[in-house]
């Protein structure tokens, strides 16, 4: 029998601080799902970080003019509906305020966040 479906209301999940700003993480306790989905408010003081195991896909939902994603020290302009694939080892951060949806696989693990 298949596992039951699950609905997560992302804006109702409590926000937690993260290197980017504030994240609301769904499906963290779902053992049969290999990923997590995050609604993240990226703030102006987002920190450059990387993951050794996790791959992330950022989908920009909203952003201010001039927003960018920094990947290994290089800035890339973004706008709503830009998708960015960030493999393990890529140093990254959002530049400028934005709201992103992040798909993180394997599941988000706070022990897999590193700073230079």
Backbone as a chain_set.jsonl record, in Angstrom:
{"seq": "XXXXXXXXXXXXXXXXXXXXXXXXXXXXXXXXXXXXXXXXXXXXXXXXXXXXXXXXXXXXXXXXXXXXXXXXXXXXXXXXXXXXXXXXXXXXXXXXXXXXXXXXXXXXXXXXXXXX", "coords": {"N": [[0.852, -1.178, 0.0], [0.597, 2.213, -0.846], [2.326, 5.027, 0.645], [0.63, 7.55, 2.592], [-0.488, 10.605, 1.099], [0.751, 13.943, 1.701], [0.166, 17.215, 2.832], [1.677, 20.337, 3.006], [1.484, 23.443, 4.441], [3.321, 25.926, 3.663], [3.68, 28.621, 4.561], [2.678, 28.456, 7.083], [4.37, 27.016, 8.624], [6.676, 27.203, 11.279], [9.227, 29.671, 11.106], [12.763, 29.336, 10.926], [16.036, 30.454, 11.852], [18.61, 30.668, 9.363], [21.628, 30.384, 7.322], [20.955, 31.964, 5.187], [18.82, 33.581, 5.892], [15.685, 33.354, 6.865], [14.091, 30.25, 7.192], [11.472, 28.028, 6.274], [10.771, 24.815, 6.694], [9.628, 21.957, 5.071], [8.44, 18.558, 5.284], [10.414, 17.37, 6.792], [10.317, 15.333, 8.688], [9.396, 13.187, 7.326], [9.857, 10.0, 6.643], [9.85, 8.426, 4.306], [10.343, 10.107, 2.22], [12.878, 11.505, 0.317], [13.874, 14.106, 0.504], [13.804, 17.648, 1.375], [11.65, 20.518, 1.44], [11.891, 23.958, 1.241], [10.704, 27.122, 2.177], [12.146, 30.072, 1.853], [13.178, 33.133, 3.175], [15.379, 35.251, 1.96], [17.798, 37.352, 3.248], [19.499, 40.571, 3.394], [21.917, 40.12, 4.663], [22.817, 37.56, 4.047], [24.828, 34.668, 4.35], [27.796, 33.383, 2.817], [27.998, 30.003, 2.08], [28.331, 26.379, 2.027], [27.521, 23.003, 1.085], [28.39, 19.632, 1.759], [27.151, 17.271, 1.127], [24.517, 17.745, 0.289], [22.372, 18.603, -2.418], [20.958, 21.443, -3.828], [18.084, 23.036, -5.177], [17.232, 26.159, -6.053], [14.376, 28.124, -6.447], [13.418, 31.133, -7.521], [10.951, 33.081, -6.183], [10.086, 35.665, -5.554], [11.779, 38.805, -5.813], [13.919, 41.625, -5.161], [14.717, 44.366, -7.372], [17.829, 43.98, -9.072], [18.692, 41.77, -7.656], [20.679, 38.829, -7.011], [22.369, 35.667, -7.387], [25.102, 34.343, -5.741], [27.615, 32.288, -6.831], [30.252, 30.334, -6.134], [31.78, 32.703, -5.861], [31.053, 34.231, -8.072], [28.716, 36.485, -9.382], [25.326, 36.103, -10.378], [22.665, 37.421, -12.072], [19.253, 37.337, -10.998], [15.73, 36.749, -11.387], [12.17, 36.696, -10.766], [11.025, 33.348, -10.982], [13.4, 32.214, -11.809], [15.471, 29.385, -11.811], [17.922, 27.663, -9.959], [20.44, 25.308, -9.893], [22.316, 23.88, -7.403], [25.031, 22.141, -6.803], [26.675, 19.852, -4.43], [29.404, 21.308, -2.616], [29.552, 23.757, -3.938], [30.079, 27.063, -3.242], [27.784, 29.387, -2.017], [25.293, 32.037, -1.981], [22.425, 34.144, -1.572], [22.029, 37.373, -2.951], [20.788, 40.366, -2.056], [17.375, 41.038, -1.162], [15.073, 38.372, -1.215], [12.547, 35.907, -1.959], [12.614, 32.482, -1.911], [11.98, 29.178, -3.12], [13.19, 26.169, -2.04], [14.444, 23.076, -2.983], [15.807, 20.426, -1.417], [18.083, 17.851, -1.484], [20.024, 15.067, -0.412], [17.713, 15.019, 2.422], [17.548, 18.092, 4.29], [20.229, 18.82, 6.44], [21.515, 20.168, 9.281], [24.131, 19.733, 10.032], [25.489, 19.651, 7.702], [26.259, 22.134, 6.752], [28.592, 24.483, 5.853], [31.173, 26.899, 6.354], [33.594, 29.115, 5.05]], "CA": [[0.0, 0.0, 0.0], [1.423, 3.427, -0.898], [2.292, 5.949, 1.785], [-0.374, 8.589, 2.384], [-0.05, 11.926, 0.643], [0.869, 14.922, 2.783], [0.099, 18.61, 2.399], [2.37, 21.261, 3.916], [1.206, 24.869, 4.215], [4.651, 26.466, 3.961], [3.643, 29.871, 5.332], [2.23, 28.163, 8.444], [5.47, 26.331, 9.32], [7.506, 28.205, 11.959], [10.497, 30.026, 10.458], [13.968, 29.158, 11.732], [17.189, 31.143, 11.258], [19.532, 29.901, 8.536], [22.639, 31.296, 6.791], [20.358, 32.838, 4.174], [17.814, 34.456, 6.499], [14.704, 32.557, 7.613], [13.598, 29.124, 6.399], [10.334, 27.223, 6.717], [11.137, 23.537, 6.085], [8.559, 20.954, 5.04], [8.708, 17.134, 5.08], [11.646, 17.002, 7.509], [10.109, 14.101, 9.456], [8.79, 12.185, 6.45], [10.906, 9.018, 6.416], [9.82, 7.826, 2.969], [10.617, 11.138, 1.222], [14.327, 11.71, 0.447], [14.251, 15.514, 0.367], [12.996, 18.632, 2.09], [11.258, 21.691, 0.665], [12.028, 25.117, 2.122], [10.326, 28.471, 1.767], [13.208, 30.824, 2.519], [13.296, 34.583, 3.005], [16.791, 35.609, 1.942], [17.998, 38.721, 3.732], [20.697, 41.255, 2.88], [23.14, 39.639, 5.314], [22.984, 36.128, 3.79], [26.233, 34.249, 4.45], [28.315, 32.388, 1.881], [28.117, 28.688, 2.697], [28.248, 25.266, 1.087], [27.138, 21.706, 1.631], [29.223, 18.549, 1.219], [26.293, 16.165, 0.701], [23.215, 18.172, -0.221], [22.154, 19.356, -3.646], [19.802, 22.321, -3.674], [17.538, 23.778, -6.305], [16.542, 27.385, -5.637], [13.451, 28.721, -7.396], [13.13, 32.491, -7.052], [9.529, 33.43, -6.271], [10.042, 37.132, -5.548], [13.062, 39.411, -5.474], [14.032, 43.036, -5.438], [15.548, 44.629, -8.554], [19.259, 43.846, -8.828], [19.007, 40.566, -6.883], [21.573, 37.889, -7.685], [22.87, 34.52, -6.63], [26.555, 34.221, -5.826], [28.041, 30.895, -6.955], [31.718, 30.291, -6.158], [32.327, 34.044, -5.989], [30.564, 34.911, -9.267], [27.316, 36.919, -9.267], [24.439, 35.816, -11.501], [21.381, 38.089, -11.847], [18.057, 36.501, -10.95], [14.42, 37.394, -11.386], [11.179, 35.672, -10.431], [10.956, 32.099, -11.731], [14.724, 31.688, -12.106], [15.815, 28.173, -11.059], [19.369, 27.504, -9.842], [20.859, 24.021, -9.363], [23.542, 24.083, -6.629], [25.57, 20.845, -6.37], [27.543, 19.884, -3.255], [30.697, 21.951, -2.764], [29.463, 25.087, -4.527], [29.849, 28.141, -2.274], [26.655, 30.151, -2.552], [24.438, 32.883, -1.163], [21.59, 35.098, -2.271], [22.435, 38.764, -2.797], [19.552, 41.132, -2.15], [16.242, 40.365, -0.531], [14.264, 37.563, -2.125], [11.851, 34.731, -1.448], [12.92, 31.347, -2.773], [11.565, 27.832, -2.767], [14.387, 25.344, -2.166], [14.307, 21.624, -2.898], [17.094, 19.983, -0.877], [18.221, 16.402, -1.453], [19.101, 14.448, 0.54], [17.059, 15.912, 3.379], [18.367, 19.106, 4.951], [20.934, 18.403, 7.646], [22.287, 21.32, 9.729], [25.54, 19.357, 10.128], [26.057, 19.733, 6.364], [26.433, 23.554, 6.389], [29.985, 24.829, 6.103], [31.563, 28.279, 6.067], [35.054, 29.26, 4.922]], "C": [[0.902, 1.247, 0.0], [1.286, 4.26, 0.371], [1.229, 7.014, 1.53], [0.268, 9.88, 1.881], [0.015, 12.862, 1.838], [0.854, 16.323, 2.184], [0.788, 19.464, 3.45], [2.014, 22.683, 3.508], [2.472, 25.619, 4.629], [4.616, 27.73, 4.806], [3.142, 29.669, 6.762], [3.3, 27.433, 9.266], [6.315, 27.396, 10.015], [8.845, 28.417, 11.246], [11.642, 29.834, 11.441], [15.118, 29.903, 11.055], [18.059, 30.171, 10.459], [20.569, 30.874, 7.967], [22.085, 32.302, 5.778], [19.425, 33.889, 4.77], [16.889, 33.645, 7.383], [14.129, 31.482, 6.7], [12.413, 28.46, 7.084], [10.466, 25.891, 5.97], [10.018, 22.508, 6.212], [9.131, 19.562, 4.788], [9.994, 16.668, 5.767], [11.503, 15.661, 8.233], [9.527, 12.97, 8.607], [9.857, 11.179, 6.029], [10.958, 8.45, 5.014], [10.089, 8.847, 1.861], [12.072, 11.567, 1.384], [14.798, 13.16, 0.423], [13.462, 16.366, 1.352], [12.71, 19.788, 1.138], [11.237, 22.866, 1.624], [11.461, 26.354, 1.442], [11.26, 29.385, 2.548], [13.143, 32.301, 2.145], [14.783, 34.899, 3.082], [16.918, 37.078, 2.301], [19.308, 39.284, 3.199], [21.994, 40.733, 3.49], [23.341, 38.125, 5.141], [24.471, 35.778, 3.728], [26.598, 33.244, 3.361], [28.501, 31.081, 2.642], [28.089, 27.627, 1.613], [27.861, 24.014, 1.842], [28.029, 20.64, 1.002], [28.376, 17.416, 0.643], [25.055, 16.618, -0.068], [23.321, 18.907, -1.551], [20.904, 20.18, -3.422], [19.374, 22.874, -5.027], [16.779, 24.953, -5.717], [15.617, 27.8, -6.777], [13.061, 30.075, -6.819], [11.646, 32.768, -7.267], [9.344, 34.944, -6.385], [11.441, 37.635, -5.251], [13.022, 40.898, -5.801], [14.862, 43.226, -6.706], [17.027, 44.534, -8.177], [19.643, 42.63, -8.014], [19.869, 39.621, -7.714], [21.818, 36.695, -6.79], [24.375, 34.495, -6.843], [26.903, 32.747, -5.808], [29.55, 30.876, -7.126], [32.319, 31.657, -6.489], [31.846, 34.835, -7.194], [29.08, 35.239, -9.111], [26.555, 36.621, -10.556], [23.106, 36.496, -11.216], [20.241, 37.07, -11.833], [16.821, 37.377, -11.036], [13.396, 36.322, -11.037], [11.127, 34.563, -11.486], [12.304, 31.65, -12.3], [14.942, 30.458, -11.232], [17.327, 27.985, -11.113], [19.659, 26.147, -9.216], [22.217, 24.217, -8.697], [24.029, 22.722, -6.12], [26.384, 20.974, -5.089], [28.88, 20.55, -3.586], [30.671, 23.344, -3.349], [29.168, 26.103, -3.423], [28.775, 29.049, -2.853], [26.006, 31.028, -1.492], [23.569, 33.719, -2.085], [22.084, 36.498, -1.967], [21.213, 39.628, -3.063], [18.42, 40.346, -1.521], [15.444, 39.606, -1.575], [13.569, 36.451, -1.35], [12.108, 33.605, -2.433], [12.28, 30.079, -2.222], [12.78, 26.96, -3.031], [13.994, 23.872, -2.029], [15.687, 21.099, -2.545], [17.115, 18.458, -0.796], [19.683, 16.019, -1.274], [18.53, 15.477, 1.504], [18.04, 16.896, 3.997], [18.946, 18.547, 6.239], [21.783, 19.584, 8.111], [23.775, 21.011, 9.919], [26.242, 19.422, 8.768], [26.075, 21.185, 5.845], [27.832, 23.974, 6.808], [30.265, 26.25, 5.641], [33.077, 28.333, 5.977], [35.585, 30.251, 5.923]], "O": [[1.863, 1.316, 0.766], [0.275, 4.205, 1.071], [0.953, 7.346, 0.377], [1.415, 10.192, 2.203], [-0.599, 12.599, 2.872], [1.465, 16.57, 1.145], [0.516, 19.333, 4.643], [2.221, 23.077, 2.36], [2.668, 25.912, 5.808], [5.454, 27.892, 5.692], [3.175, 30.6, 7.567], [3.141, 27.259, 10.474], [6.645, 28.406, 9.393], [9.504, 27.461, 10.838], [11.515, 30.129, 12.63], [15.172, 29.979, 9.828], [18.221, 29.009, 10.832], [20.405, 32.084, 8.117], [22.677, 33.357, 5.547], [19.264, 34.97, 4.204], [17.244, 33.285, 8.505], [13.726, 31.766, 5.572], [12.363, 28.347, 8.309], [10.292, 25.844, 4.753], [9.529, 22.227, 7.306], [10.178, 19.413, 4.157], [10.591, 15.673, 5.355], [12.486, 14.932, 8.371], [9.202, 11.906, 9.134], [10.673, 11.472, 5.155], [12.025, 8.028, 4.569], [10.067, 8.491, 0.683], [12.471, 11.956, 2.481], [15.999, 13.416, 0.33], [12.58, 15.881, 2.06], [13.43, 20.006, 0.163], [10.636, 22.788, 2.695], [11.718, 26.595, 0.262], [11.172, 29.463, 3.774], [13.065, 32.666, 0.972], [15.38, 34.821, 4.155], [16.238, 37.935, 1.736], [20.122, 38.56, 2.625], [23.061, 40.887, 2.895], [23.962, 37.481, 5.987], [25.267, 36.501, 3.13], [25.805, 32.364, 3.025], [29.092, 31.06, 3.721], [27.857, 27.92, 0.44], [27.873, 23.975, 3.073], [28.382, 20.745, -0.173], [28.835, 16.682, -0.233], [24.606, 15.928, -0.983], [24.225, 19.712, -1.775], [19.909, 19.686, -2.894], [20.2, 23.14, -5.9], [15.81, 24.776, -4.978], [16.027, 27.824, -7.937], [12.447, 30.152, -5.754], [11.147, 32.697, -8.39], [8.559, 35.434, -7.197], [12.204, 36.988, -4.534], [12.209, 41.361, -6.602], [15.632, 42.339, -7.076], [17.426, 44.958, -7.093], [20.822, 42.46, -7.701], [19.803, 39.609, -8.944], [21.515, 36.712, -5.597], [24.862, 34.609, -7.968], [26.532, 32.03, -4.879], [30.072, 31.343, -8.139], [33.246, 31.759, -7.293], [32.197, 36.007, -7.33], [28.283, 34.373, -8.752], [27.049, 36.847, -11.661], [22.467, 36.182, -10.212], [20.265, 36.077, -12.56], [16.868, 38.583, -10.789], [13.738, 35.14, -11.016], [11.178, 34.809, -12.691], [12.343, 30.794, -13.182], [14.634, 30.484, -10.04], [17.942, 28.126, -12.17], [19.177, 25.859, -8.121], [23.166, 24.666, -9.341], [23.511, 22.205, -5.13], [26.748, 22.083, -4.698], [29.418, 20.384, -4.681], [31.671, 24.058, -3.27], [28.14, 26.019, -2.751], [28.835, 29.437, -4.019], [26.144, 30.802, -0.29], [23.928, 33.971, -3.235], [22.511, 36.779, -0.847], [20.668, 39.622, -4.167], [18.506, 39.128, -1.369], [15.17, 40.11, -2.664], [13.96, 36.107, -0.235], [11.857, 33.741, -3.63], [12.072, 29.937, -1.017], [13.345, 27.0, -4.124], [13.304, 23.482, -1.087], [16.638, 21.307, -3.297], [16.278, 17.849, -0.13], [20.533, 16.608, -1.942], [18.832, 16.667, 1.407], [19.211, 16.578, 4.201], [18.257, 17.893, 7.022], [22.702, 19.977, 7.393], [24.593, 21.929, 9.963], [27.461, 19.265, 8.695], [25.925, 21.425, 4.647], [28.212, 23.837, 7.971], [29.68, 26.738, 4.674], [33.77, 27.666, 6.745], [36.79, 30.502, 5.964]]}, "num_chains": 1, "name": "protein.A"}
